[in-house]
Amino acid sequence: MTVQRVGPAHAAVLAAIHGAAFPQEPWGAGALQVQLEMHSVIGLLDERGGLLLLRVTADEAEILTIGVVPAMRRHGVGRALLDEALDRAAALGVRALYLEVGVCNGPARALYEAAGFLEVGRRRRYYASGEDALVLRATLAAASDAAPTRLASN
């Protein structure tokens, strides 16, 4: 398995991946360390060059960031991270998982749609570039439900 849960000690590695994935808006190691020190944040690292931060609050969660280094895009890294986040969230009783994605980010939008995310809102000029963000939500079946999959019918 290439995806593992990581903590504050991995902040520098995650920062390097984030910087490569988002050179216009990189998150520094200090910012990532602060996030990873929060009890509600789960850090995931794909050793092939991807990261995901998930914040869980009661029965809702938000993907704070998910990124893959350019050389590893379209190799299943993002999907592996997203699948792991969905599984962990469902196991924790999360019913709704949210994220934001740039309206122009077609590959990411396709990934999220394939994973069952639906558009529920829009944040105008959300990114530093002025691009709008779409707010997406996946409705999950909690681990205690008898549903055969982690995604509930939306």
Beta strands, then each sheet from edge to edge (+ up, - down):
strand 1: 3-6
strand 2: 41-46
strand 3: 50-57
strand 4: 60-68
strand 5: 96-102
strand 6: 118-123
strand 7: 133-139
sheet 1: 1+ 2- 3+ 4- 5- 7+ 6-
end
